[in-house]
Amino acid sequence: MKLEHIRAIGFEVEGGWKKDRVIREDSENYRKGFHSDGSVSNIRASFPVWAGEYASEPLLNYENLIETMEEEWPDMWNSSCGMHVHISTQSMQKYSTLMDQVFYRAFKKEISKVLIPSITDMNTQQIFADRLAGHNTYCKTGWRSDAQAQQNDKGSLRYHHLNFCWKLHGTMEVRVPPMMSLNDGKTTMKWIVEFTEKYLNKKKKEKIFKTEIEETPLERQEALLQTTITKEDY
């Protein structure tokens, strides 16, 4: 997948891993990217398991992102676990476009209409819908983009559907998805990335169109105003 507006993508997944996937041999040190996470609870198995979170590095290539998901996806999870996606953009202007509440409203609407029905597991669909409805302490409804962007630490303002952690990471963090199967996780990642790219592309076209109107003689403006961006461009 070619990324035009997005600069890099990262992800965090919570759950349980077979202990030998996380702890280095003959050491108590975790492999790079693994951290403890107090929000993960009641992960039990019949084999030695480590519960917590894996956080990837920022990845510039979508194919490398998918490969990393395949390599590091947890072995088990429950409803206490979430999947977070971090997206950075090619410019501050593009980032500020995502900070507009219009983006949030469109994002929520399409998650409910398109993404959740595409998830193959019915239980995951329900957990996803509950998180979208704000029924999770770490994933609340509401819009706090400006305040979030000013935070340089991990305060409670991040516990919303979208967290604009500009000063901390320079990213938009999507916190809505629950943990799910790897295949459904790939579907979710692809949808989030494509939706963000298409939204930013739509806004780019709108800006170009607005500039054309402002710089066009009055006799041509009426004709130009009849031009619309099609639904497929959204």
N, C-alpha and C positions, 0 to 999 in steps of 0.2 A: 504494500500500500504506500503510495506516495504522499508525503506530508508537505503541504504548502504553507499552512499557517501555524501549525504546531512545531515547536522546536524539539522537544523531548517528552518522553512519557515514562513514568515509573509506576510501580504498584506496590501495595502492601496487602498481604494475605494473613489472616489469623486462623489458628487451628492447632492440630496436633501432628507431629512428625515422628516417625520411627527414630528413636534416640540416636542411632548411628548415622542418620542423615544430617544431624545437627551438631553433635558434639564431636570434636576432632579426636581421632584415635589417640589413646594414651594421654589425654588432656581433658581438662574441664572447660576449655575455651570453646565458645560457639563458633561455627563457621561464619564467615562474613555475611552480614545482612540479617542474621537472626537476633531477636531481642525478646526479652520477657514482656508480657502485656497483661496488666491487671484486669482488663475487661474480658479476657478469655477464661471461661470457667467450665468445670465438669467434663473435661476431656478424659475419657477412660478407655482403656484397651487391654487386651490379654497379653500384650507385649510391652516392653519398655518404651514409653512415649514421652516426648518433650512437647509442652504446650506453650504457645506464645505467638510471635509474629515474625514473618519474613518481609523485609523491605528491600526492593531492588534498587540498583543505581539508576540514575536517569539514562534512558536508552534512546538513541537518536534514530534507530532503525526499527521499523515495526516488526520485521521478521525476527530480529534479535529479541524483541520484547516477547513474542510468542514462544520462542525457544526457551527463554528464561522462565516463563510461566510453566512450561512443560517440565523443566528441570526441578523447580522449587515448589510446586503445588503441594499443599499438605496432604497427609494420608487420611485425615479425618477432621471433622468440624461439627459444630452444632449451632443453634440459633443465636448464641452469644457472639459468634464470629462474623466479622465483616470483611469485605473486599474494598479497598480504597484505591483510587486511580489518581495519580498526579499528572497534570499537564502543564507544561510551560509553552509560551508562544514566541513567535519570531520577533515581536516588538511589544512595547508597553501599550501602544495604541490598541493592538489586538487583545491584550490582556484586559484593558479597561472596557472593551466591548463586551467581554464575558461577564464583567462586574455589573452590567446593567440588569435590572430585575426582569426586563423583557426576556432575556436569555433564560433565566430561572423558570419563568412561567412556561415557556415553550419546552424546556427540558423536562420538567415534571409531567406535562401533558403527554409528551411523546413516550416517556418511560412507561406510563400507565397504558397508553394505547398500543404501543408497538413492542417495546422491549420485554416487559413482563410476560405477555402472551407467548413470546418466542422461547421462553425458558422451558425446558423439557420436563423438569421435575415439578409436580404440582405442589408439593410441600414448600419447595424453594420459592415458587410463585407467591404463595401466601405470605411467607416471611418477607419477601421483597415488597409486597404490597403494604405490609404492616410498617416497614421502615419508611416507605414513601409517605405513609399517613402520619409519620412522626411518632410511632409507638415504640421508640427506642431512645434511651437516654443519650446515646452517643451519636444519634442521627436524627436530629429534630427538624421540623419544618421551620421556616422563617428566613429572613434575609438580613444579614449583617455584614455585607461585603466590605464596606468602608472601614468599619471598626476592626474586622478581621485582618485587613491588609496592613493595618498599623501595628499589629502585634508582632513582637520579635521573640515570643516564647510560645509554648504549647498551653495556652489558656483554655478555659471552658468555651470560649466563643467558637472554637473549631467544631464543636459538636452539633453541626447542622448538615443538611443535605450537601451543600457546597461550602467549602472553606477556602477563602482567598488568602492563603498564607504567603503574601508577597514578600514581606520583610524576612520571614524565616526561611522559605524555600524558593520563592519566586514562581510558585505554581498555583493552579486551581486544583484543589483536592475534592474529588467526588466521593462522598461517603455513603451514598444510598445503597449500593448493592450488598446483599448478604454473601456469606460464603456459599459456594455451590460446586458442582462437578467441574472438572477442568474444561470439558466441552462447552458447558453453559458459561463458564468464565471467559472463554475465548469469544463466545457470541456477545457477551456483555461488553468486553473490552472493545471489540470491533464496532459495536453500536455507539459507544461513548465517543470513540475517536472520530468515527465518520460523522456523527451528529455535530460535534464541535467544529470539524473542518467545514462542513456544509453551511453551518450557521455563519462562521467567519467569512466564507466565500460570498454568501448572500449579502452580508453587510458591506463587503468590499464592492460588490456590484452596485449596491444602493448608493455608496459614496461616489463612485464613478459617475453614475447617472445624475446625482445631484450636482456634481461639478459640471457636467455637460449642460444641464439646464441653466446654471448660473452664467456660463460662458457663451451661451447660444443666443443669437439675435431673437428678439421677441416674436418675429413672424414664424420662427421654427419651433418655438417652445411648445405651442399647442399640440403639434404633431408628436413631439418627443414625449409629452405627458401621457400620450395614449399607450406608450410602451410599458409593459408590465413584466415583472419577473415571474416566470412560470412556477407552478407548484414543484416541478422536478428540480428547480434550482434551489429550493429551500433546504 
